[in-house]
Amino acid sequence: MVKLDWFNIDFDYNKSTPFFQSAPNYRIRFDIDKLENATLQNLLDMIYDQNEEIELIFISEYIINGKRISSKSNINKIITIKNWREIPEIDKETNEGAVYANIKRLKQSDVFNYCMAIKRGFKEIYLSFFSDTYMVYISSDVIDIISNDESKIDKLKDSYSELYDTHYNE
């Protein structure tokens, strides 16, 4: 588990996704198939400044019986990896866990390219992009955005009132 304190999120594949770890007033969810390319780009423009440093965290390997097994993320086919840091998390009793990879100095275009790859059917992995203010979790079904600033989520909900999923708002 990697603790992302500024979002109050435990990034852990054994726990619920970041969306369900945050309060409704700090999150917004979109159906990935309902976001047109231009709408997705506009959404990312709203949350990530073009020059803002974005980080990525994902599971690069699983540890089973003390052996590291690749998650076969193939993330390098979408994002150029330059600054890789591994964070192994091992349960001492079971000798199992995961290796989380953290990549720094990404651009907004990396987030967009990953979203587009997922929409086209690229293999989904447990992954989030984050900055100081926003976290973006992407799966084959949804794009979840979490902020540590409630007013920023309110602005997104106002701007995309017709598009965001209101099912989990309470």
C-alpha positions, -999 to 999 in steps of 0.1 A, spaced: 0 0 0 12 35 -8 -3 62 12 -12 94 -7 -18 116 23 -28 148 5 -58 129 -9 -64 107 21 -61 76 -2 -44 43 4 -33 32 -31 -37 -6 -26 -50 -32 -50 -65 -50 -20 -86 -20 -10 -114 -2 -27 -105 21 -56 -95 57 -47 -130 69 -57 -147 49 -30 -121 60 -4 -130 97 -9 -160 116 2 -186 125 -25 -177 162 -24 -141 154 -33 -147 132 -63 -164 130 -97 -168 101 -120 -172 98 -158 -182 69 -180 -151 66 -202 -172 57 -233 -193 88 -230 -163 112 -232 -155 123 -267 -118 129 -274 -123 167 -274 -143 166 -242 -117 145 -225 -90 169 -236 -110 199 -222 -115 180 -189 -78 173 -186 -70 210 -195 -92 220 -166 -75 198 -140 -39 198 -152 -20 229 -162 2 222 -193 33 227 -173 22 210 -141 42 181 -129 22 149 -129 32 116 -113 20 81 -120 17 52 -96 8 16 -107 15 -20 -98 45 -32 -117 49 -65 -101 31 -89 -77 50 -107 -51 38 -143 -46 56 -168 -24 85 -143 -22 89 -142 -60 83 -111 -81 60 -116 -110 55 -89 -136 21 -73 -140 29 -70 -177 16 -35 -177 32 -25 -210 29 11 -198 61 19 -217 42 14 -250 21 45 -241 43 66 -218 80 72 -221 95 61 -187 124 82 -175 121 84 -137 111 51 -122 111 44 -85 100 11 -70 81 9 -38 79 -28 -26 51 -36 -1 54 -71 13 34 -87 40 60 -103 63 37 -131 74 26 -142 40 57 -131 20 33 -117 -6 25 -82 -18 32 -59 -47 58 -36 -61 44 -2 -69 61 19 -95 62 57 -93 71 77 -123 76 115 -121 76 144 -145 48 133 -167 28 157 -189 -9 161 -194 -5 145 -228 6 113 -210 -27 112 -191 -47 118 -223 -27 91 -243 -33 66 -215 -70 73 -214 -73 70 -252 -54 37 -251 -78 23 -225 -108 34 -246 -93 15 -275 -90 -17 -254 -54 -15 -240 -50 -38 -210 -62 -21 -178 -39 -19 -148 -43 -6 -113 -30 29 -120 -35 66 -110 -20 99 -122 -17 126 -96 -4 161 -89 -6 183 -58 -43 189 -64 -59 161 -85 -58 124 -88 -71 106 -119 -79 69 -117 -86 52 -150 -102 18 -156 -118 3 -187 -152 17 -176 -146 50 -158 -124 80 -152 -125 90 -116 -112 124 -105 -104 132 -69 -92 165 -55 -82 177 -21 -100 209 -28 -138 206 -27 -143 238 -47 -124 223 -77 -147 193 -78 -177 216 -76 -164 235 -106 -160 203 -126 -195 192 -116 -209 225 -128 -189 224 -160 -198 188 -168 -232 185 -152 -247 167 -182 -218 142 -184 -206 131 -150 -221 100 -133 -243 110 -104 -250 74 -92 -224 75 -64 -228 111 -53 -242 104 -19 
